[in-house]
Amino acid sequence: MKVSVLDITGKDTGRKVELSDAVFGIEPNNHAVYLDVKQFLANKRQGTSKAKERAEISGSTRKIKKQKGTGTARAGSIKSPVFRGGGRIFGPRPQDHSFKLNKNLKKLARKSAFSIQAKDQNIVVVEDFNFEKPNTKQFKQVLAALGVENKKSLFVLAEQNKNVYLSSRNLKRSKTVTNSGLSTYELLHAKKVILSEGSLEGIESNLSK
């Protein structure tokens, strides 16, 4: 699969790159994608919710009224869940929601995500670029030139670029990552995936092993 290489002004450079069929042209495995996205979202959960149960409520333990003769149900403690201010029945407790996945399954999920985006023609390749200093306005001009200013976009760079990263950090619809920091969720969440020319070798090398 050949894709034209654009510059940051959105113009065709006249060059084309070959996208590996082993990464961008496989039959997507939907279950692998589901598991990888599920793990990504589960790992983001803090799991710090906590409610006090009756044993953790501070208060008197004396019997609040006599057992019989009141005309109402018997009650032995003010900390009972049926009373206001009492403990909660089966309340949430801190827990770890994360779980592990096989590395090969995660690779399959990422290749499936790339293949889905490639099939929908949502992958754009741009030549490597850099800014002299962090400049959000300049980065927005790049987005406008590529036609993704009002779309969710994911920029994939070959290596960490501080100026480009800081330029995009304040933009809600755009995210910048390196080829080693890709996730299936972010790949599918983006309407357009913009790959720097230099990142292709790293992507294909990481996912073809």
PyMOL CGO cylinders between C-alpha atoms (Angstrom):
from pymol import cmd
from pymol.cgo import CYLINDER

trace = [
    CYLINDER, 0.00, 0.00, 0.00, 1.57, 3.27, -1.15, 0.3, 1, 1, 1, 1, 1, 1,
    CYLINDER, 1.57, 3.27, -1.15, 0.80, 6.63, 0.46, 0.3, 1, 1, 1, 1, 1, 1,
    CYLINDER, 0.80, 6.63, 0.46, 1.88, 10.09, -0.66, 0.3, 1, 1, 1, 1, 1, 1,
    CYLINDER, 1.88, 10.09, -0.66, 4.16, 12.05, 1.66, 0.3, 1, 1, 1, 1, 1, 1,
    CYLINDER, 4.16, 12.05, 1.66, 2.93, 15.56, 2.48, 0.3, 1, 1, 1, 1, 1, 1,
    CYLINDER, 2.93, 15.56, 2.48, 4.81, 18.50, 3.93, 0.3, 1, 1, 1, 1, 1, 1,
    CYLINDER, 4.81, 18.50, 3.93, 3.51, 20.52, 6.89, 0.3, 1, 1, 1, 1, 1, 1,
    CYLINDER, 3.51, 20.52, 6.89, 1.77, 22.94, 4.52, 0.3, 1, 1, 1, 1, 1, 1,
    CYLINDER, 1.77, 22.94, 4.52, -0.37, 20.06, 3.21, 0.3, 1, 1, 1, 1, 1, 1,
    CYLINDER, -0.37, 20.06, 3.21, 1.30, 19.93, -0.21, 0.3, 1, 1, 1, 1, 1, 1,
    CYLINDER, 1.30, 19.93, -0.21, 2.36, 16.70, -1.90, 0.3, 1, 1, 1, 1, 1, 1,
    CYLINDER, 2.36, 16.70, -1.90, 6.15, 16.33, -1.89, 0.3, 1, 1, 1, 1, 1, 1,
    CYLINDER, 6.15, 16.33, -1.89, 6.02, 14.04, -4.91, 0.3, 1, 1, 1, 1, 1, 1,
    CYLINDER, 6.02, 14.04, -4.91, 7.36, 11.13, -2.88, 0.3, 1, 1, 1, 1, 1, 1,
    CYLINDER, 7.36, 11.13, -2.88, 5.50, 8.00, -1.80, 0.3, 1, 1, 1, 1, 1, 1,
    CYLINDER, 5.50, 8.00, -1.80, 6.15, 5.48, 0.95, 0.3, 1, 1, 1, 1, 1, 1,
    CYLINDER, 6.15, 5.48, 0.95, 5.18, 1.83, 1.07, 0.3, 1, 1, 1, 1, 1, 1,
    CYLINDER, 5.18, 1.83, 1.07, 3.11, 0.85, 4.10, 0.3, 1, 1, 1, 1, 1, 1,
    CYLINDER, 3.11, 0.85, 4.10, 3.79, -2.72, 5.17, 0.3, 1, 1, 1, 1, 1, 1,
    CYLINDER, 3.79, -2.72, 5.17, 0.88, -5.10, 4.59, 0.3, 1, 1, 1, 1, 1, 1,
    CYLINDER, 0.88, -5.10, 4.59, 2.00, -6.98, 7.71, 0.3, 1, 1, 1, 1, 1, 1,
    CYLINDER, 2.00, -6.98, 7.71, 1.05, -3.93, 9.81, 0.3, 1, 1, 1, 1, 1, 1,
    CYLINDER, 1.05, -3.93, 9.81, -1.38, -1.84, 7.77, 0.3, 1, 1, 1, 1, 1, 1,
    CYLINDER, -1.38, -1.84, 7.77, -3.10, -4.52, 5.67, 0.3, 1, 1, 1, 1, 1, 1,
    CYLINDER, -3.10, -4.52, 5.67, -4.08, -7.41, 7.92, 0.3, 1, 1, 1, 1, 1, 1,
    CYLINDER, -4.08, -7.41, 7.92, -7.57, -8.72, 8.61, 0.3, 1, 1, 1, 1, 1, 1,
    CYLINDER, -7.57, -8.72, 8.61, -8.50, -6.90, 11.87, 0.3, 1, 1, 1, 1, 1, 1,
    CYLINDER, -8.50, -6.90, 11.87, -9.00, -9.07, 14.94, 0.3, 1, 1, 1, 1, 1, 1,
    CYLINDER, -9.00, -9.07, 14.94, -11.92, -7.41, 16.72, 0.3, 1, 1, 1, 1, 1, 1,
    CYLINDER, -11.92, -7.41, 16.72, -11.58, -9.43, 19.91, 0.3, 1, 1, 1, 1, 1, 1,
    CYLINDER, -11.58, -9.43, 19.91, -7.91, -8.48, 20.29, 0.3, 1, 1, 1, 1, 1, 1,
    CYLINDER, -7.91, -8.48, 20.29, -8.86, -4.83, 19.80, 0.3, 1, 1, 1, 1, 1, 1,
    CYLINDER, -8.86, -4.83, 19.80, -11.62, -5.16, 22.41, 0.3, 1, 1, 1, 1, 1, 1,
    CYLINDER, -11.62, -5.16, 22.41, -9.28, -6.67, 25.00, 0.3, 1, 1, 1, 1, 1, 1,
    CYLINDER, -9.28, -6.67, 25.00, -6.54, -4.08, 24.45, 0.3, 1, 1, 1, 1, 1, 1,
    CYLINDER, -6.54, -4.08, 24.45, -8.98, -1.16, 24.68, 0.3, 1, 1, 1, 1, 1, 1,
    CYLINDER, -8.98, -1.16, 24.68, -10.56, -2.71, 27.77, 0.3, 1, 1, 1, 1, 1, 1,
    CYLINDER, -10.56, -2.71, 27.77, -7.14, -3.01, 29.42, 0.3, 1, 1, 1, 1, 1, 1,
    CYLINDER, -7.14, -3.01, 29.42, -6.23, 0.59, 28.52, 0.3, 1, 1, 1, 1, 1, 1,
    CYLINDER, -6.23, 0.59, 28.52, -9.41, 1.94, 30.11, 0.3, 1, 1, 1, 1, 1, 1,
    CYLINDER, -9.41, 1.94, 30.11, -9.16, -0.39, 33.12, 0.3, 1, 1, 1, 1, 1, 1,
    CYLINDER, -9.16, -0.39, 33.12, -5.59, 0.71, 33.82, 0.3, 1, 1, 1, 1, 1, 1,
    CYLINDER, -5.59, 0.71, 33.82, -6.73, 4.34, 33.89, 0.3, 1, 1, 1, 1, 1, 1,
    CYLINDER, -6.73, 4.34, 33.89, -9.22, 3.64, 36.70, 0.3, 1, 1, 1, 1, 1, 1,
    CYLINDER, -9.22, 3.64, 36.70, -7.94, 4.78, 40.09, 0.3, 1, 1, 1, 1, 1, 1,
    CYLINDER, -7.94, 4.78, 40.09, -9.94, 2.26, 42.07, 0.3, 1, 1, 1, 1, 1, 1,
    CYLINDER, -9.94, 2.26, 42.07, -9.86, 4.50, 45.15, 0.3, 1, 1, 1, 1, 1, 1,
    CYLINDER, -9.86, 4.50, 45.15, -13.62, 4.64, 45.86, 0.3, 1, 1, 1, 1, 1, 1,
    CYLINDER, -13.62, 4.64, 45.86, -14.34, 3.85, 49.49, 0.3, 1, 1, 1, 1, 1, 1,
    CYLINDER, -14.34, 3.85, 49.49, -17.43, 3.93, 51.69, 0.3, 1, 1, 1, 1, 1, 1,
    CYLINDER, -17.43, 3.93, 51.69, -17.61, 3.13, 55.40, 0.3, 1, 1, 1, 1, 1, 1,
    CYLINDER, -17.61, 3.13, 55.40, -19.49, 0.05, 56.46, 0.3, 1, 1, 1, 1, 1, 1,
    CYLINDER, -19.49, 0.05, 56.46, -21.11, -0.32, 59.87, 0.3, 1, 1, 1, 1, 1, 1,
    CYLINDER, -21.11, -0.32, 59.87, -17.92, -1.61, 61.52, 0.3, 1, 1, 1, 1, 1, 1,
    CYLINDER, -17.92, -1.61, 61.52, -16.07, 1.56, 60.46, 0.3, 1, 1, 1, 1, 1, 1,
    CYLINDER, -16.07, 1.56, 60.46, -18.62, 4.14, 61.60, 0.3, 1, 1, 1, 1, 1, 1,
    CYLINDER, -18.62, 4.14, 61.60, -17.79, 6.01, 64.80, 0.3, 1, 1, 1, 1, 1, 1,
    CYLINDER, -17.79, 6.01, 64.80, -20.63, 6.09, 67.33, 0.3, 1, 1, 1, 1, 1, 1,
    CYLINDER, -20.63, 6.09, 67.33, -22.10, 4.49, 70.42, 0.3, 1, 1, 1, 1, 1, 1,
    CYLINDER, -22.10, 4.49, 70.42, -22.66, 0.75, 70.48, 0.3, 1, 1, 1, 1, 1, 1,
    CYLINDER, -22.66, 0.75, 70.48, -25.41, 0.86, 73.07, 0.3, 1, 1, 1, 1, 1, 1,
    CYLINDER, -25.41, 0.86, 73.07, -28.84, -0.52, 72.24, 0.3, 1, 1, 1, 1, 1, 1,
    CYLINDER, -28.84, -0.52, 72.24, -30.81, 2.55, 71.19, 0.3, 1, 1, 1, 1, 1, 1,
    CYLINDER, -30.81, 2.55, 71.19, -34.23, 1.41, 72.44, 0.3, 1, 1, 1, 1, 1, 1,
    CYLINDER, -34.23, 1.41, 72.44, -35.79, -1.50, 74.18, 0.3, 1, 1, 1, 1, 1, 1,
    CYLINDER, -35.79, -1.50, 74.18, -36.34, -4.70, 72.26, 0.3, 1, 1, 1, 1, 1, 1,
    CYLINDER, -36.34, -4.70, 72.26, -40.14, -4.89, 72.59, 0.3, 1, 1, 1, 1, 1, 1,
    CYLINDER, -40.14, -4.89, 72.59, -43.10, -2.63, 73.15, 0.3, 1, 1, 1, 1, 1, 1,
    CYLINDER, -43.10, -2.63, 73.15, -42.19, 0.28, 70.87, 0.3, 1, 1, 1, 1, 1, 1,
    CYLINDER, -42.19, 0.28, 70.87, -44.46, -0.70, 67.98, 0.3, 1, 1, 1, 1, 1, 1,
    CYLINDER, -44.46, -0.70, 67.98, -41.55, -0.49, 65.54, 0.3, 1, 1, 1, 1, 1, 1,
    CYLINDER, -41.55, -0.49, 65.54, -38.84, -2.85, 64.37, 0.3, 1, 1, 1, 1, 1, 1,
    CYLINDER, -38.84, -2.85, 64.37, -36.17, -3.82, 66.85, 0.3, 1, 1, 1, 1, 1, 1,
    CYLINDER, -36.17, -3.82, 66.85, -32.86, -1.95, 66.55, 0.3, 1, 1, 1, 1, 1, 1,
    CYLINDER, -32.86, -1.95, 66.55, -29.58, -2.76, 68.23, 0.3, 1, 1, 1, 1, 1, 1,
    CYLINDER, -29.58, -2.76, 68.23, -27.16, -0.09, 66.97, 0.3, 1, 1, 1, 1, 1, 1,
    CYLINDER, -27.16, -0.09, 66.97, -27.21, 3.51, 65.72, 0.3, 1, 1, 1, 1, 1, 1,
    CYLINDER, -27.21, 3.51, 65.72, -24.59, 2.44, 63.15, 0.3, 1, 1, 1, 1, 1, 1,
    CYLINDER, -24.59, 2.44, 63.15, -27.05, 0.14, 61.38, 0.3, 1, 1, 1, 1, 1, 1,
    CYLINDER, -27.05, 0.14, 61.38, -27.32, 0.82, 57.62, 0.3, 1, 1, 1, 1, 1, 1,
    CYLINDER, -27.32, 0.82, 57.62, -31.08, 1.41, 57.96, 0.3, 1, 1, 1, 1, 1, 1,
    CYLINDER, -31.08, 1.41, 57.96, -30.48, 4.60, 59.95, 0.3, 1, 1, 1, 1, 1, 1,
    CYLINDER, -30.48, 4.60, 59.95, -29.30, 7.94, 58.63, 0.3, 1, 1, 1, 1, 1, 1,
    CYLINDER, -29.30, 7.94, 58.63, -25.59, 8.27, 59.31, 0.3, 1, 1, 1, 1, 1, 1,
    CYLINDER, -25.59, 8.27, 59.31, -25.16, 4.53, 59.56, 0.3, 1, 1, 1, 1, 1, 1,
    CYLINDER, -25.16, 4.53, 59.56, -22.77, 2.38, 57.57, 0.3, 1, 1, 1, 1, 1, 1,
    CYLINDER, -22.77, 2.38, 57.57, -23.30, 1.47, 53.94, 0.3, 1, 1, 1, 1, 1, 1,
    CYLINDER, -23.30, 1.47, 53.94, -24.23, -2.06, 52.94, 0.3, 1, 1, 1, 1, 1, 1,
    CYLINDER, -24.23, -2.06, 52.94, -21.60, -3.62, 50.65, 0.3, 1, 1, 1, 1, 1, 1,
    CYLINDER, -21.60, -3.62, 50.65, -20.00, -0.25, 49.89, 0.3, 1, 1, 1, 1, 1, 1,
    CYLINDER, -20.00, -0.25, 49.89, -17.16, 0.15, 47.37, 0.3, 1, 1, 1, 1, 1, 1,
    CYLINDER, -17.16, 0.15, 47.37, -13.64, -0.70, 48.53, 0.3, 1, 1, 1, 1, 1, 1,
    CYLINDER, -13.64, -0.70, 48.53, -10.24, 0.22, 47.02, 0.3, 1, 1, 1, 1, 1, 1,
    CYLINDER, -10.24, 0.22, 47.02, -9.31, -2.25, 44.30, 0.3, 1, 1, 1, 1, 1, 1,
    CYLINDER, -9.31, -2.25, 44.30, -6.95, -2.67, 41.39, 0.3, 1, 1, 1, 1, 1, 1,
    CYLINDER, -6.95, -2.67, 41.39, -8.83, -2.87, 38.07, 0.3, 1, 1, 1, 1, 1, 1,
    CYLINDER, -8.83, -2.87, 38.07, -5.76, -3.55, 35.91, 0.3, 1, 1, 1, 1, 1, 1,
    CYLINDER, -5.76, -3.55, 35.91, -5.10, -6.87, 34.21, 0.3, 1, 1, 1, 1, 1, 1,
    CYLINDER, -5.10, -6.87, 34.21, -2.38, -8.30, 32.01, 0.3, 1, 1, 1, 1, 1, 1,
    CYLINDER, -2.38, -8.30, 32.01, -2.39, -9.18, 28.33, 0.3, 1, 1, 1, 1, 1, 1,
    CYLINDER, -2.39, -9.18, 28.33, -0.01, -11.18, 26.20, 0.3, 1, 1, 1, 1, 1, 1,
    CYLINDER, -0.01, -11.18, 26.20, 2.46, -9.02, 24.25, 0.3, 1, 1, 1, 1, 1, 1,
    CYLINDER, 2.46, -9.02, 24.25, 1.63, -10.73, 20.96, 0.3, 1, 1, 1, 1, 1, 1,
    CYLINDER, 1.63, -10.73, 20.96, -2.07, -10.04, 21.49, 0.3, 1, 1, 1, 1, 1, 1,
    CYLINDER, -2.07, -10.04, 21.49, -1.34, -6.36, 22.10, 0.3, 1, 1, 1, 1, 1, 1,
    CYLINDER, -1.34, -6.36, 22.10, 0.72, -6.23, 18.90, 0.3, 1, 1, 1, 1, 1, 1,
    CYLINDER, 0.72, -6.23, 18.90, -2.12, -7.87, 17.00, 0.3, 1, 1, 1, 1, 1, 1,
    CYLINDER, -2.12, -7.87, 17.00, -4.54, -5.29, 18.41, 0.3, 1, 1, 1, 1, 1, 1,
    CYLINDER, -4.54, -5.29, 18.41, -2.34, -2.37, 17.30, 0.3, 1, 1, 1, 1, 1, 1,
    CYLINDER, -2.34, -2.37, 17.30, -1.87, -3.86, 13.83, 0.3, 1, 1, 1, 1, 1, 1,
    CYLINDER, -1.87, -3.86, 13.83, -5.64, -4.33, 13.62, 0.3, 1, 1, 1, 1, 1, 1,
    CYLINDER, -5.64, -4.33, 13.62, -6.17, -0.68, 14.61, 0.3, 1, 1, 1, 1, 1, 1,
    CYLINDER, -6.17, -0.68, 14.61, -3.69, 0.51, 11.95, 0.3, 1, 1, 1, 1, 1, 1,
    CYLINDER, -3.69, 0.51, 11.95, -5.35, -1.72, 9.34, 0.3, 1, 1, 1, 1, 1, 1,
    CYLINDER, -5.35, -1.72, 9.34, -8.82, -0.35, 10.22, 0.3, 1, 1, 1, 1, 1, 1,
    CYLINDER, -8.82, -0.35, 10.22, -7.60, 3.25, 9.88, 0.3, 1, 1, 1, 1, 1, 1,
    CYLINDER, -7.60, 3.25, 9.88, -5.74, 2.46, 6.65, 0.3, 1, 1, 1, 1, 1, 1,
    CYLINDER, -5.74, 2.46, 6.65, -8.82, 0.81, 5.14, 0.3, 1, 1, 1, 1, 1, 1,
    CYLINDER, -8.82, 0.81, 5.14, -10.88, 3.89, 6.02, 0.3, 1, 1, 1, 1, 1, 1,
    CYLINDER, -10.88, 3.89, 6.02, -8.16, 6.11, 4.48, 0.3, 1, 1, 1, 1, 1, 1,
    CYLINDER, -8.16, 6.11, 4.48, -7.56, 7.89, 7.77, 0.3, 1, 1, 1, 1, 1, 1,
    CYLINDER, -7.56, 7.89, 7.77, -3.77, 7.64, 7.71, 0.3, 1, 1, 1, 1, 1, 1,
    CYLINDER, -3.77, 7.64, 7.71, -1.67, 10.60, 6.56, 0.3, 1, 1, 1, 1, 1, 1,
    CYLINDER, -1.67, 10.60, 6.56, 2.13, 10.57, 6.20, 0.3, 1, 1, 1, 1, 1, 1,
    CYLINDER, 2.13, 10.57, 6.20, 4.03, 13.84, 6.61, 0.3, 1, 1, 1, 1, 1, 1,
    CYLINDER, 4.03, 13.84, 6.61, 7.73, 14.50, 6.29, 0.3, 1, 1, 1, 1, 1, 1,
    CYLINDER, 7.73, 14.50, 6.29, 9.63, 14.97, 9.54, 0.3, 1, 1, 1, 1, 1, 1,
    CYLINDER, 9.63, 14.97, 9.54, 9.36, 18.47, 10.97, 0.3, 1, 1, 1, 1, 1, 1,
    CYLINDER, 9.36, 18.47, 10.97, 10.40, 20.48, 14.00, 0.3, 1, 1, 1, 1, 1, 1,
    CYLINDER, 10.40, 20.48, 14.00, 9.75, 23.90, 15.56, 0.3, 1, 1, 1, 1, 1, 1,
    CYLINDER, 9.75, 23.90, 15.56, 12.44, 26.29, 16.79, 0.3, 1, 1, 1, 1, 1, 1,
    CYLINDER, 12.44, 26.29, 16.79, 10.45, 26.74, 19.98, 0.3, 1, 1, 1, 1, 1, 1,
    CYLINDER, 10.45, 26.74, 19.98, 7.05, 25.65, 21.36, 0.3, 1, 1, 1, 1, 1, 1,
    CYLINDER, 7.05, 25.65, 21.36, 4.38, 27.45, 19.35, 0.3, 1, 1, 1, 1, 1, 1,
    CYLINDER, 4.38, 27.45, 19.35, 0.74, 26.40, 19.56, 0.3, 1, 1, 1, 1, 1, 1,
    CYLINDER, 0.74, 26.40, 19.56, -0.31, 28.84, 16.84, 0.3, 1, 1, 1, 1, 1, 1,
    CYLINDER, -0.31, 28.84, 16.84, 2.20, 27.31, 14.44, 0.3, 1, 1, 1, 1, 1, 1,
    CYLINDER, 2.20, 27.31, 14.44, 1.00, 23.81, 15.28, 0.3, 1, 1, 1, 1, 1, 1,
    CYLINDER, 1.00, 23.81, 15.28, -2.62, 24.86, 14.62, 0.3, 1, 1, 1, 1, 1, 1,
    CYLINDER, -2.62, 24.86, 14.62, -1.51, 26.09, 11.20, 0.3, 1, 1, 1, 1, 1, 1,
    CYLINDER, -1.51, 26.09, 11.20, -0.12, 22.62, 10.50, 0.3, 1, 1, 1, 1, 1, 1,
    CYLINDER, -0.12, 22.62, 10.50, -3.46, 21.08, 11.55, 0.3, 1, 1, 1, 1, 1, 1,
    CYLINDER, -3.46, 21.08, 11.55, -5.36, 23.48, 9.28, 0.3, 1, 1, 1, 1, 1, 1,
    CYLINDER, -5.36, 23.48, 9.28, -3.07, 22.71, 6.35, 0.3, 1, 1, 1, 1, 1, 1,
    CYLINDER, -3.07, 22.71, 6.35, -3.65, 18.98, 6.80, 0.3, 1, 1, 1, 1, 1, 1,
    CYLINDER, -3.65, 18.98, 6.80, -7.42, 19.49, 7.13, 0.3, 1, 1, 1, 1, 1, 1,
    CYLINDER, -7.42, 19.49, 7.13, -7.68, 18.15, 10.68, 0.3, 1, 1, 1, 1, 1, 1,
    CYLINDER, -7.68, 18.15, 10.68, -8.05, 21.37, 12.65, 0.3, 1, 1, 1, 1, 1, 1,
    CYLINDER, -8.05, 21.37, 12.65, -11.54, 20.46, 13.88, 0.3, 1, 1, 1, 1, 1, 1,
    CYLINDER, -11.54, 20.46, 13.88, -11.01, 16.70, 14.02, 0.3, 1, 1, 1, 1, 1, 1,
    CYLINDER, -11.01, 16.70, 14.02, -9.51, 14.41, 16.64, 0.3, 1, 1, 1, 1, 1, 1,
    CYLINDER, -9.51, 14.41, 16.64, -6.00, 13.72, 15.42, 0.3, 1, 1, 1, 1, 1, 1,
    CYLINDER, -6.00, 13.72, 15.42, -3.06, 11.64, 16.60, 0.3, 1, 1, 1, 1, 1, 1,
    CYLINDER, -3.06, 11.64, 16.60, 0.48, 12.67, 15.61, 0.3, 1, 1, 1, 1, 1, 1,
    CYLINDER, 0.48, 12.67, 15.61, 3.01, 9.84, 15.73, 0.3, 1, 1, 1, 1, 1, 1,
    CYLINDER, 3.01, 9.84, 15.73, 6.67, 10.93, 15.85, 0.3, 1, 1, 1, 1, 1, 1,
    CYLINDER, 6.67, 10.93, 15.85, 9.83, 8.87, 15.45, 0.3, 1, 1, 1, 1, 1, 1,
    CYLINDER, 9.83, 8.87, 15.45, 11.25, 10.12, 18.74, 0.3, 1, 1, 1, 1, 1, 1,
    CYLINDER, 11.25, 10.12, 18.74, 10.42, 12.53, 21.55, 0.3, 1, 1, 1, 1, 1, 1,
    CYLINDER, 10.42, 12.53, 21.55, 10.26, 16.10, 20.26, 0.3, 1, 1, 1, 1, 1, 1,
    CYLINDER, 10.26, 16.10, 20.26, 9.77, 18.55, 23.10, 0.3, 1, 1, 1, 1, 1, 1,
    CYLINDER, 9.77, 18.55, 23.10, 8.89, 21.59, 20.98, 0.3, 1, 1, 1, 1, 1, 1,
    CYLINDER, 8.89, 21.59, 20.98, 6.24, 19.76, 18.93, 0.3, 1, 1, 1, 1, 1, 1,
    CYLINDER, 6.24, 19.76, 18.93, 4.83, 18.07, 22.03, 0.3, 1, 1, 1, 1, 1, 1,
    CYLINDER, 4.83, 18.07, 22.03, 4.53, 21.34, 23.98, 0.3, 1, 1, 1, 1, 1, 1,
    CYLINDER, 4.53, 21.34, 23.98, 2.99, 23.06, 20.94, 0.3, 1, 1, 1, 1, 1, 1,
    CYLINDER, 2.99, 23.06, 20.94, 0.18, 20.47, 20.79, 0.3, 1, 1, 1, 1, 1, 1,
    CYLINDER, 0.18, 20.47, 20.79, -0.35, 19.94, 24.51, 0.3, 1, 1, 1, 1, 1, 1,
    CYLINDER, -0.35, 19.94, 24.51, -3.03, 22.62, 24.96, 0.3, 1, 1, 1, 1, 1, 1,
    CYLINDER, -3.03, 22.62, 24.96, -5.16, 21.40, 22.04, 0.3, 1, 1, 1, 1, 1, 1,
    CYLINDER, -5.16, 21.40, 22.04, -7.99, 19.11, 23.16, 0.3, 1, 1, 1, 1, 1, 1,
    CYLINDER, -7.99, 19.11, 23.16, -8.54, 17.46, 19.79, 0.3, 1, 1, 1, 1, 1, 1,
    CYLINDER, -8.54, 17.46, 19.79, -4.90, 16.69, 19.05, 0.3, 1, 1, 1, 1, 1, 1,
    CYLINDER, -4.90, 16.69, 19.05, -2.38, 14.41, 20.74, 0.3, 1, 1, 1, 1, 1, 1,
    CYLINDER, -2.38, 14.41, 20.74, 1.29, 13.75, 20.03, 0.3, 1, 1, 1, 1, 1, 1,
    CYLINDER, 1.29, 13.75, 20.03, 3.02, 10.44, 20.85, 0.3, 1, 1, 1, 1, 1, 1,
    CYLINDER, 3.02, 10.44, 20.85, 6.13, 8.54, 19.79, 0.3, 1, 1, 1, 1, 1, 1,
    CYLINDER, 6.13, 8.54, 19.79, 5.96, 5.27, 17.87, 0.3, 1, 1, 1, 1, 1, 1,
    CYLINDER, 5.96, 5.27, 17.87, 6.90, 3.38, 21.05, 0.3, 1, 1, 1, 1, 1, 1,
    CYLINDER, 6.90, 3.38, 21.05, 4.05, 4.98, 23.03, 0.3, 1, 1, 1, 1, 1, 1,
    CYLINDER, 4.05, 4.98, 23.03, 1.15, 3.98, 20.80, 0.3, 1, 1, 1, 1, 1, 1,
    CYLINDER, 1.15, 3.98, 20.80, -2.03, 2.50, 22.19, 0.3, 1, 1, 1, 1, 1, 1,
    CYLINDER, -2.03, 2.50, 22.19, -4.89, 0.80, 20.37, 0.3, 1, 1, 1, 1, 1, 1,
    CYLINDER, -4.89, 0.80, 20.37, -7.43, 3.06, 22.09, 0.3, 1, 1, 1, 1, 1, 1,
    CYLINDER, -7.43, 3.06, 22.09, -5.73, 6.28, 20.91, 0.3, 1, 1, 1, 1, 1, 1,
    CYLINDER, -5.73, 6.28, 20.91, -5.30, 4.92, 17.37, 0.3, 1, 1, 1, 1, 1, 1,
    CYLINDER, -5.30, 4.92, 17.37, -9.00, 4.17, 17.03, 0.3, 1, 1, 1, 1, 1, 1,
    CYLINDER, -9.00, 4.17, 17.03, -10.16, 7.25, 18.95, 0.3, 1, 1, 1, 1, 1, 1,
    CYLINDER, -10.16, 7.25, 18.95, -8.54, 9.57, 16.40, 0.3, 1, 1, 1, 1, 1, 1,
    CYLINDER, -8.54, 9.57, 16.40, -10.36, 10.56, 13.22, 0.3, 1, 1, 1, 1, 1, 1,
    CYLINDER, -10.36, 10.56, 13.22, -6.99, 11.02, 11.49, 0.3, 1, 1, 1, 1, 1, 1,
    CYLINDER, -6.99, 11.02, 11.49, -3.66, 9.38, 12.28, 0.3, 1, 1, 1, 1, 1, 1,
    CYLINDER, -3.66, 9.38, 12.28, -0.73, 11.52, 11.09, 0.3, 1, 1, 1, 1, 1, 1,
    CYLINDER, -0.73, 11.52, 11.09, 2.51, 9.55, 10.86, 0.3, 1, 1, 1, 1, 1, 1,
    CYLINDER, 2.51, 9.55, 10.86, 5.84, 11.29, 10.52, 0.3, 1, 1, 1, 1, 1, 1,
    CYLINDER, 5.84, 11.29, 10.52, 7.93, 9.72, 7.78, 0.3, 1, 1, 1, 1, 1, 1,
    CYLINDER, 7.93, 9.72, 7.78, 10.63, 8.77, 10.27, 0.3, 1, 1, 1, 1, 1, 1,
    CYLINDER, 10.63, 8.77, 10.27, 8.18, 6.93, 12.54, 0.3, 1, 1, 1, 1, 1, 1,
    CYLINDER, 8.18, 6.93, 12.54, 7.24, 4.33, 9.94, 0.3, 1, 1, 1, 1, 1, 1,
    CYLINDER, 7.24, 4.33, 9.94, 10.42, 2.29, 10.33, 0.3, 1, 1, 1, 1, 1, 1,
    CYLINDER, 10.42, 2.29, 10.33, 9.98, 2.12, 14.11, 0.3, 1, 1, 1, 1, 1, 1,
    CYLINDER, 9.98, 2.12, 14.11, 6.28, 1.20, 13.86, 0.3, 1, 1, 1, 1, 1, 1,
    CYLINDER, 6.28, 1.20, 13.86, 6.87, -1.59, 11.37, 0.3, 1, 1, 1, 1, 1, 1,
    CYLINDER, 6.87, -1.59, 11.37, 9.91, -2.84, 13.30, 0.3, 1, 1, 1, 1, 1, 1,
    CYLINDER, 9.91, -2.84, 13.30, 8.06, -2.93, 16.64, 0.3, 1, 1, 1, 1, 1, 1,
    CYLINDER, 8.06, -2.93, 16.64, 4.92, -4.62, 15.30, 0.3, 1, 1, 1, 1, 1, 1,
    CYLINDER, 4.92, -4.62, 15.30, 6.49, -7.02, 12.80, 0.3, 1, 1, 1, 1, 1, 1,
    CYLINDER, 6.49, -7.02, 12.80, 8.62, -8.88, 15.35, 0.3, 1, 1, 1, 1, 1, 1,
]
cmd.load_cgo(trace, "trace")
